[in-house]
């Protein structure tokens, strides 16, 4: 059971079997007093508003604490509940982390937007770390497995981060070039999202860790090389200079997502290892003959370019395709199919649009798209 309150509690809720609670506090609120009113069964607490009192006295059952408030009180040893596994300081924590101040079971910590202090004294239990837009200090060794950095990330030269397996970073050329085998020897997943990136002349990503299996990047120019063991590539093509996928895509690739690719795709451009192909807003329509027989899932989403249903009869006839997702947005109208193949000509359309849900044959699909 959960409850959202638009003000601070004024009565005891200890008898209520609440698991999740959201409260709004004011500058005058004393959380240490209010804590005695909270349910003892509480596992998730969201605190909003403004307050600057201690967090002492929160229920020991609490597993997740989110503070979305202008809160500047120092966290001291023993203040937080001992069973806390997630701590989200949304607005930011303006102070350094004291030794033994964080619970020994803490697994995930979000330091918030304004935090800009050295990352010290994290308990060894922490596996996920979130840093906000204002964080600009170079990072040294971190025992975490997942790092989410929404500022301009930088790392001490020569430092190694062997425990990190996944990262989500703002896209910055210096940051991209620093992600090497020696620095991140076990990196498996890398998501790079936009901050402010100028177009580049050419980008060689072959020096990235050989352990990398998933890469999400926004292409502002040509990429000359990718990590050889890559299995999942998600690319938003901001520049028409991103091309030559026939020589770029590694033979290990299994999932390819292209957004706004500005060139025709020809036979032989896509690797034979591919099992899933997702295309959004392509400049040129896709002819079915370029799709490798290894592909089992095809998704095409068209907003303003190309004729989505130009070769639909040939796509439906490709029995190697088990799942076909088609969506076209045009003139305030959306045509949507999410098809699972039942036989050569029969499909289950499991779209979220309930009137269209159900079995449908190829002839009916073609008739609906004329």
C-alpha positions in Angstrom: 0.0 0.0 0.0 1.3 3.5 -0.8 0.2 7.0 0.1 1.1 10.5 -1.3 0.7 13.4 1.1 0.8 17.1 0.0 1.8 18.1 3.6 3.7 16.7 6.5 1.9 14.1 8.7 0.2 15.4 11.8 -1.0 12.1 13.2 0.5 8.7 13.9 0.6 6.3 11.0 2.4 3.6 12.7 -0.6 1.3 12.6 -1.0 1.7 8.8 0.5 -1.1 6.7 2.1 1.4 4.3 5.1 0.3 2.2 5.6 3.5 0.2 5.0 7.1 1.4 5.6 10.5 -0.1 5.5 13.6 2.1 6.1 17.3 1.6 7.9 19.2 4.4 8.6 22.9 5.1 11.5 24.8 6.5 10.0 24.5 10.0 9.6 20.7 9.8 11.6 18.6 12.2 11.9 15.2 10.6 13.3 13.7 13.8 9.9 14.4 15.5 7.9 13.3 12.5 9.8 10.1 12.2 7.9 8.8 15.2 4.7 9.1 13.3 5.8 7.0 10.3 4.7 3.4 9.7 7.2 0.8 10.9 6.5 -1.2 7.7 7.8 1.5 5.4 10.3 0.4 2.7 10.2 3.5 0.5 10.0 7.2 1.5 10.0 10.2 -0.8 10.6 13.6 1.0 9.8 16.8 -1.0 9.8 20.5 -0.1 12.3 22.3 2.1 13.8 21.2 5.4 17.2 21.1 7.1 16.8 18.8 10.0 18.5 15.4 10.9 17.3 12.2 9.3 17.7 10.3 12.5 14.8 8.2 13.6 13.6 7.0 10.3 12.1 3.4 10.3 14.7 0.7 10.2 12.6 -1.1 7.6 13.4 1.7 5.1 15.1 0.4 2.0 14.8 3.4 -0.4 15.1 7.1 0.5 14.6 9.9 -1.9 15.1 13.5 -0.9 13.9 16.0 -3.5 14.3 19.0 -1.3 16.8 21.8 -0.5 18.5 19.7 2.3 22.0 20.6 3.5 22.3 18.7 6.8 25.5 16.7 7.1 25.0 12.9 7.1 26.7 11.4 10.1 27.4 7.8 11.1 24.2 6.1 12.4 21.9 8.8 11.0 20.5 6.7 8.1 18.5 3.5 8.6 20.8 0.4 8.7 18.9 -1.5 6.0 18.9 1.3 3.4 19.9 0.1 0.0 19.1 3.1 -2.2 19.7 6.8 -1.5 18.7 9.5 -4.0 19.7 13.1 -3.1 17.9 14.6 -6.1 18.8 18.3 -5.6 22.3 17.5 -4.5 24.5 17.1 -1.4 26.8 20.0 -0.8 29.2 18.3 1.6 31.8 15.7 1.6 31.0 12.1 2.6 32.2 11.3 6.1 33.8 8.0 6.9 31.2 5.3 7.9 28.4 7.8 7.4 26.6 5.6 4.8 24.9 2.4 5.7 26.9 -0.8 5.1 24.1 -2.3 2.9 23.8 0.7 0.5 23.9 -0.5 -3.1 22.8 2.6 -5.1 23.5 6.3 -4.4 22.5 9.3 -6.4 24.5 12.4 -5.3 22.2 14.8 -7.2 22.6 17.8 -9.4 24.7 20.1 -7.2 27.2 17.6 -5.7 30.8 18.5 -6.5 32.9 16.8 -3.8 35.6 14.1 -4.0 34.1 10.6 -4.0 35.5 9.1 -0.9 34.2 6.8 1.9 31.7 4.9 -0.2 30.9 1.6 1.5 32.1 -1.5 -0.5 28.4 -2.5 -0.9 27.8 0.4 -3.4 27.4 -0.9 -7.0 25.7 2.1 -8.7 26.8 5.7 -8.5 25.0 8.7 -10.1 26.7 12.1 -10.4 24.9 15.2 -11.5 25.5 18.0 -14.1 27.7 20.1 -11.8 30.2 17.3 -11.0 33.6 18.2 -12.7 36.3 16.6 -10.5 38.5 13.9 -12.0 37.5 10.5 -10.8 40.0 8.1 -9.2 39.5 4.4 -8.4 35.8 3.6 -7.7 34.6 0.2 -6.4 31.3 0.5 -8.2 30.0 -1.6 -11.2 27.8 1.1 -12.8 28.6 4.7 -13.2 26.1 7.4 -14.4 27.7 10.8 -14.9 25.6 13.7 -16.2 28.4 16.3 -16.2 31.7 16.3 -18.2 33.4 13.2 -16.9 37.1 13.1 -16.5 39.4 10.4 -15.1 42.9 10.6 -13.5 45.5 9.5 -16.1 46.8 6.1 -15.5 44.0 5.1 -13.2 42.2 1.8 -13.8 38.6 1.0 -13.1 38.4 -2.8 -13.2 35.1 -3.1 -11.4 33.1 -0.9 -13.8 31.0 -2.9 -16.3 28.5 -0.3 -17.4 28.7 3.5 -17.8 26.3 6.3 -19.0 28.2 9.5 -19.8 27.7 12.8 -21.4 29.2 12.7 -24.9 32.5 14.6 -25.0 35.3 13.9 -27.3 38.0 13.9 -24.6 35.9 11.6 -22.5 35.3 9.2 -25.4 39.0 9.0 -26.3 39.8 8.3 -22.6 37.7 5.1 -22.6 40.4 2.6 -23.3 41.2 -1.1 -22.6 43.8 -0.2 -19.9 41.4 2.1 -18.0 38.2 0.0 -18.2 39.3 -3.6 -18.8 35.9 -5.1 -18.0 33.5 -2.5 -19.5 30.5 -4.2 -21.1 28.0 -1.4 -21.7 28.6 2.2 -22.7 25.8 4.8 -23.3 27.0 8.2 -24.5 24.3 11.0 -24.6 24.6 14.5 -25.9 25.8 17.5 -24.1 27.4 19.9 -26.6 29.4 18.2 -29.3 30.7 19.8 -32.4 30.9 17.8 -35.6 34.1 15.7 -35.7 36.2 14.8 -38.8 36.7 11.1 -38.0 36.5 9.0 -34.8 38.4 5.8 -34.2 36.8 3.7 -31.5 38.9 0.6 -32.0 40.9 1.5 -28.8 37.8 1.0 -26.6 37.8 -2.1 -24.4 37.6 -5.4 -26.2 35.1 -6.4 -23.5 32.5 -3.9 -24.8 29.3 -5.5 -26.0 26.8 -2.6 -26.1 27.5 0.9 -27.4 25.0 3.8 -27.7 26.5 6.8 -29.4 25.2 9.9 -31.2 27.2 10.2 -34.4 28.3 13.8 -35.2 30.6 12.7 -38.0 32.2 9.6 -39.6 33.3 6.7 -37.3 36.2 4.9 -38.9 36.3 1.9 -36.6 34.3 0.1 -33.8 35.3 -2.3 -31.1 35.5 -5.7 -32.7 33.5 -7.7 -30.2 30.5 -5.4 -30.2 27.1 -7.1 -30.2 24.7 -4.2 -29.8 25.0 -0.8 -31.5 22.5 2.1 -31.1 23.4 5.2 -33.3 21.6 8.5 -33.8 23.0 9.8 -37.0 23.2 13.6 -36.6 25.7 13.9 -39.5 25.4 12.7 -43.1 29.1 12.0 -42.8 28.3 8.9 -40.8 28.2 6.3 -43.6 30.0 3.2 -44.9 28.3 0.9 -42.5 29.3 -2.0 -44.8 33.0 -1.7 -43.6 32.2 -0.3 -40.2 29.9 -2.8 -38.6 31.8 -5.7 -36.9 30.9 -9.3 -37.9 30.0 -9.9 -34.2 27.0 -7.5 -34.3 23.6 -9.0 -33.3 21.5 -5.9 -32.7 21.5 -2.7 -34.8 19.5 0.4 -34.1 19.9 3.3 -36.7 18.1 6.6 -36.2 18.0 9.1 -39.1 20.6 7.3 -41.3 21.0 9.4 -44.4 22.2 6.8 -47.0 20.7 3.9 -48.8 21.4 0.4 -47.4 22.6 -2.0 -50.0 22.9 -5.8 -50.2 25.9 -6.9 -48.1 26.0 -3.7 -45.9 24.5 -5.5 -42.9 26.5 -8.3 -41.2 25.2 -11.9 -41.4 25.4 -12.1 -37.5 22.5 -9.7 -37.2 19.4 -11.0 -35.4 17.5 -7.7 -34.7 17.3 -4.6 -36.8 15.6 -1.4 -35.7 15.3 1.7 -38.0 13.8 5.1 -37.2 13.1 7.9 -39.6 15.4 6.7 -42.4 16.1 9.0 -45.4 15.7 6.0 -47.8 13.2 3.2 -47.7 14.5 -0.3 -46.9 14.3 -3.0 -49.5 13.7 -6.4 -48.0 16.5 -8.0 -50.1 19.2 -6.2 -48.0 18.0 -7.8 -44.8 20.2 -10.8 -43.8 18.3 -14.1 -43.3 19.7 -14.2 -39.7 17.4 -11.3 -38.7 14.4 -12.5 -36.7 13.1 -9.1 -35.4 12.6 -6.0 -37.6 11.3 -2.7 -36.4 10.7 0.3 -38.7 9.4 3.6 -37.4 8.7 6.4 -39.8 7.9 10.0 -38.8 8.4 12.1 -41.9 10.6 10.4 -44.5 10.3 7.5 -46.9 7.4 5.3 -47.7 7.1 2.8 -44.9 4.8 0.3 -46.7 6.5 0.5 -50.1 7.7 -3.1 -50.0 5.4 -4.5 -47.3 4.3 -7.5 -49.3 7.9 -8.7 -49.6 8.6 -8.1 -45.9 5.5 -10.1 -44.9 6.6 -12.9 -47.2 10.1 -13.2 -45.5 9.4 -16.2 -43.3 12.8 -15.7 -41.6 11.2 -12.7 -39.8 9.4 -13.8 -36.7 8.6 -10.4 -35.3 7.8 -7.3 -37.4 7.0 -3.9 -35.9 5.8 -1.1 -38.2 4.8 2.4 -37.3 4.1 5.4 -39.5 3.2 8.9 -38.2 1.8 11.2 -40.8 -0.8 14.0 -40.9 -2.0 13.3 -37.3 -2.5 9.6 -38.2 -0.5 6.7 -36.9 -0.6 3.3 -38.6 0.8 0.7 -36.2 1.5 -3.1 -36.5 3.3 -5.3 -34.0 3.3 -8.7 -35.6 4.3 -12.1 -34.4 4.4 -14.7 -37.1 2.1 -17.7 -36.7 2.5 -19.1 -40.2 3.7 -18.0 -43.7 0.7 -15.7 -44.0 -0.9 -15.5 -40.5 0.2 -13.1 -37.7 -0.8 -12.0 -34.2 -1.0 -8.2 -34.1 -0.2 -7.5 -30.4 -0.3 -3.7 -30.7 -1.4 -1.6 -27.6 -4.2 -0.3 -29.8 -6.9 -2.7 -28.5 -9.3 -2.5 -31.5 -6.4 -3.8 -33.7 -5.3 -6.6 -31.4 -5.8 -10.1 -32.7 -5.0 -12.5 -35.5 -4.5 -11.0 -39.0 -3.4 -12.3 -42.3 -1.0 -10.8 -44.8 -3.8 -9.9 -47.3 -5.7 -7.9 -44.6 -2.5 -6.1 -43.6 -1.9 -5.1 -47.2 -5.5 -3.9 -47.6 -5.3 -1.8 -44.5 -2.2 0.0 -45.7 -3.2 0.9 -49.2 
